[in-house]
């Protein structure tokens, strides 16, 4: 009975949900605390982005923490759901009946976006859905997660790239996504089974990046090394046949990166676009300060110092 009622509720959602005051609604879900300080600051990052969107006149940001919404009734008038959280088998989307909840929303044209570790799901638990809804995902041991500094020097014509200037920034940019076969390597705008795919941030990893080490597992993987010189899509956007929109963004590991205006504008534009809000011609304008970046950080234990062994007085080994 509970499942039937939930299904009926989701089927009642319109494909263009508008709040009572005529605004579009973004449900923005931040994951649970993880990683050392300054990394995977999902709460602080989502709060900073919410603040940057506060002046957008026709958008409501309904932000939630700890991996899911407090009450699924909030989805009733949502235009998009975006998850910025840890992924893999602990991904918020695959817990309990969340995949079914999302499936009902997406069937009605609700937008869906995932950020950083949130692009990763287990192949047999969310993989098929992510390829259906987003065009692809991170797959453990097929994809990899090096920290590198790509230079994004050119962009496709797309609302997400409006006003974005070339930028270069170090992050844990994932590579070698498991895209739908019709999208091949994910570096060319194309269409497959009614889904339009556009690579947003594309760069060529240096050979040393492909040789590792990656963050975890450290690798290297021969199939990653074999692609030296090839471009990689680190962010992409899709328009689904059901009229819904989606994006995958692999950056967002280091919280300090939200201080970069073009890095930040790319995501702010994406949050508007996935919610079906018009992106301004120059993109979303915003400012942040060092004070902004230091707010709302999770309370995390500091990493333990590495032990050193003394070889001779005054000489230490790493």
C-alpha positions in Angstrom: 0.0 0.0 0.0 2.8 2.4 0.9 4.5 1.8 -2.5 1.2 2.3 -4.4 0.6 5.6 -2.6 4.1 6.8 -3.3 3.8 5.9 -7.0 0.4 7.8 -7.2 2.0 10.8 -5.6 4.9 10.9 -8.1 2.6 10.4 -11.1 0.7 13.5 -10.0 3.8 15.7 -10.4 3.7 18.0 -13.4 6.5 18.0 -16.0 7.0 21.8 -15.3 6.4 22.1 -11.6 6.0 25.7 -10.5 5.7 26.8 -6.8 2.6 28.7 -5.7 4.4 32.0 -6.1 5.3 31.1 -9.7 9.0 30.2 -9.2 11.0 27.2 -10.3 12.3 25.0 -7.5 15.7 23.3 -7.2 16.0 20.6 -4.5 19.7 20.7 -3.7 20.9 17.7 -1.6 24.3 17.8 0.3 25.9 14.6 1.5 27.1 13.5 4.9 30.5 14.7 6.1 33.5 12.8 4.7 37.2 13.3 3.9 39.7 15.6 5.7 38.9 19.3 6.3 38.6 21.4 3.1 37.6 18.3 1.0 34.1 17.1 0.2 32.6 20.0 2.1 29.2 19.3 0.7 27.2 21.3 3.2 29.4 24.4 3.0 29.7 24.2 -0.8 25.9 23.9 -1.3 25.3 26.7 1.2 27.8 28.9 -0.7 26.1 28.2 -4.0 22.7 28.7 -2.5 23.8 32.2 -1.4 25.1 33.0 -4.9 21.7 32.1 -6.3 19.7 34.2 -3.8 19.3 37.1 -6.2 17.9 35.0 -9.1 14.3 36.3 -9.2 12.4 33.2 -10.3 14.3 30.4 -8.5 13.8 28.8 -5.1 16.7 26.7 -3.7 15.4 24.0 -1.3 18.6 22.8 0.3 18.9 19.7 2.4 21.8 18.0 4.3 22.9 14.6 5.3 22.2 12.9 2.0 18.4 13.2 1.5 15.4 15.4 1.9 13.6 15.7 5.3 10.2 15.0 3.7 9.8 13.7 0.1 6.7 15.8 -0.2 9.1 18.6 -1.1 9.6 16.9 -4.5 5.9 17.7 -5.5 6.8 21.0 -7.0 10.5 20.4 -7.8 11.9 21.2 -11.2 15.2 19.6 -10.5 17.1 17.5 -8.0 20.9 17.9 -7.7 23.0 15.7 -5.4 26.5 16.8 -4.2 27.6 13.9 -2.1 29.7 10.8 -1.8 28.9 8.0 -4.2 29.6 4.4 -4.9 27.5 1.9 -2.9 26.8 4.7 -0.3 25.3 7.0 -2.9 22.2 8.7 -1.6 20.3 7.9 -4.8 20.6 4.1 -4.2 19.6 4.0 -0.6 16.2 2.4 0.3 13.6 3.3 -2.3 15.4 6.5 -3.5 16.0 5.1 -7.0 12.3 4.5 -7.4 11.5 8.0 -6.1 13.9 9.5 -8.6 12.6 7.4 -11.4 9.1 8.7 -10.8 10.4 12.3 -10.8 12.5 11.9 -13.9 9.7 10.2 -15.8 7.8 13.5 -15.4 10.7 15.6 -16.8 12.3 16.7 -13.5 15.9 17.7 -14.0 18.7 15.7 -12.3 22.3 16.7 -11.6 25.2 15.1 -9.8 28.4 16.6 -8.5 31.9 15.2 -7.8 31.8 11.8 -6.1 28.0 11.9 -6.7 28.7 10.9 -10.4 29.8 7.5 -9.2 27.4 4.6 -8.7 28.0 0.8 -8.7 27.4 -0.6 -12.2 24.7 -3.0 -11.1 23.1 -0.6 -8.6 22.3 2.7 -10.3 24.5 2.3 -13.3 21.7 1.6 -15.8 19.6 4.4 -14.3 22.4 7.0 -14.5 23.1 6.1 -18.1 19.4 6.5 -18.8 19.0 9.8 -16.8 22.5 11.4 -17.2 24.1 9.6 -20.1 26.9 8.1 -18.0 28.6 7.8 -14.7 31.9 7.0 -12.9 32.6 3.3 -12.7 35.2 2.0 -10.3 38.3 0.5 -11.9 37.0 1.6 -15.4 37.1 5.3 -14.6 39.8 6.9 -12.4 40.2 9.9 -10.1 43.6 11.7 -10.4 44.3 15.1 -9.1 45.4 17.3 -12.0 45.1 20.8 -13.3 43.3 20.9 -16.7 43.2 24.1 -18.7 39.7 24.7 -20.0 40.4 27.0 -22.9 37.3 26.7 -25.1 33.6 25.9 -24.5 30.6 24.8 -26.5 27.7 27.1 -27.2 25.4 26.2 -24.3 23.6 28.0 -21.5 25.9 26.4 -19.0 28.9 28.1 -20.5 27.5 31.6 -20.8 29.9 34.2 -19.5 32.5 31.5 -18.5 36.1 32.5 -19.4 39.0 30.1 -19.8 40.3 28.9 -16.5 42.8 26.4 -15.1 42.3 24.8 -11.7 43.6 21.8 -9.8 40.9 19.3 -8.6 40.2 15.7 -8.5 38.8 15.7 -12.0 37.6 12.2 -12.9 38.3 10.7 -16.3 37.1 7.9 -18.5 33.4 7.9 -17.6 31.2 5.0 -18.5 29.1 6.7 -21.1 26.2 5.2 -23.0 27.6 3.4 -26.1 26.1 6.1 -28.4 28.2 8.8 -26.7 31.4 6.8 -27.2 34.2 8.8 -25.3 31.8 11.6 -24.4 33.8 14.4 -26.0 31.6 15.1 -29.0 28.1 16.6 -28.9 25.7 13.9 -30.2 22.3 12.3 -29.8 21.3 8.8 -28.8 17.9 7.4 -28.4 16.3 10.8 -28.0 18.9 12.1 -25.5 21.0 15.1 -26.6 24.5 15.1 -25.1 26.9 18.0 -24.9 30.4 17.9 -23.3 30.8 21.1 -21.3 34.4 20.9 -19.8 36.9 19.0 -22.0 40.7 18.9 -21.6 43.6 16.6 -22.3 45.3 15.0 -19.2 49.1 15.0 -19.2 50.7 11.7 -19.7 51.9 11.8 -16.1 48.3 12.1 -14.9 47.4 8.9 -16.8 50.4 7.2 -15.3 49.1 7.9 -11.8 48.9 7.7 -8.9 45.2 8.2 -8.8 43.5 9.0 -5.5 42.1 5.6 -4.9 42.8 2.9 -6.0 46.2 4.4 -6.9 46.5 2.5 -10.2 47.8 3.0 -12.8 45.3 1.2 -15.1 46.7 0.0 -18.4 43.6 1.0 -20.3 43.9 4.6 -18.9 47.6 4.8 -19.9 46.7 3.5 -23.4 44.7 6.7 -24.0 47.6 9.1 -23.7 46.9 12.3 -25.7 43.2 11.7 -25.7 40.7 14.3 -24.5 38.4 13.8 -21.5 35.0 15.2 -20.6 35.0 16.2 -17.0 31.5 17.8 -17.1 28.6 17.1 -19.5 25.0 18.0 -20.0 22.0 16.1 -21.4 18.5 16.9 -22.6 16.3 13.8 -22.2 13.5 12.7 -24.5 11.1 13.3 -21.7 12.1 17.0 -21.8 14.1 16.8 -18.6 17.7 18.0 -18.3 20.7 16.6 -16.5 24.4 17.2 -15.9 27.4 15.4 -14.4 30.2 17.5 -12.9 33.3 15.6 -11.7 35.1 18.5 -9.9 34.3 19.9 -6.5 36.7 17.9 -4.4 38.5 21.0 -2.9 36.2 23.5 -1.2 38.6 26.4 -1.9 37.9 26.0 -5.6 34.5 27.7 -5.2 36.5 30.9 -4.8 37.4 30.7 -8.6 34.8 32.9 -10.4 34.6 30.8 -13.6 34.7 27.4 -11.8 31.8 28.7 -9.7 29.9 30.3 -12.6 29.9 27.1 -14.6 28.0 25.3 -11.8 25.7 28.2 -11.0 24.7 28.3 -14.6 24.2 24.5 -14.6 21.9 24.8 -11.5 19.7 27.3 -13.3 19.7 25.4 -16.5 18.8 22.0 -15.0 15.9 23.7 -13.2 14.6 25.2 -16.5 15.4 28.8 -15.4 16.8 31.1 -18.2 20.5 31.6 -17.8 21.5 35.3 -18.2 23.5 36.1 -21.3 26.6 36.7 -19.2 26.0 33.8 -16.9 25.2 34.1 -13.1 27.2 36.9 -11.6 28.4 36.3 -8.0 31.1 37.1 -5.6 32.7 35.2 -2.7 35.2 36.1 0.0 37.7 34.2 2.1 35.1 34.6 4.9 32.4 33.0 2.8 34.7 30.1 2.0 35.4 29.6 5.7 31.8 29.4 6.8 29.6 26.3 7.5 32.5 23.8 7.2 31.9 20.4 8.7 33.6 19.5 12.0 36.2 17.0 11.0 39.2 15.5 12.8 42.5 16.8 11.5 44.6 14.3 9.6 47.1 12.5 11.7 50.7 13.5 11.0 52.8 10.9 9.2 55.3 9.0 11.3 58.9 9.6 10.5 61.9 7.3 11.3 65.2 8.8 12.4 68.1 7.5 10.4 70.9 9.7 11.8 70.6 12.9 13.9 68.9 15.6 11.9 68.1 13.3 9.0 64.5 12.0 8.6 62.9 9.6 6.1 59.4 10.4 4.7 
